[in-house]
Amino acid sequence: MAIVQHIKVILLVSKRDWSKSDGYE
């Protein structure tokens, strides 16, 4: 089930990007 792990990674990266844009600016 590599697809599920891919989705998890994408979600984590998206969350990090959102946090960066929201918290660091």
Secondary structure, DSSP 8 states (H G I E B T S, - for coil): -HHHHHHHHHHHHHHHHHHHHHH--
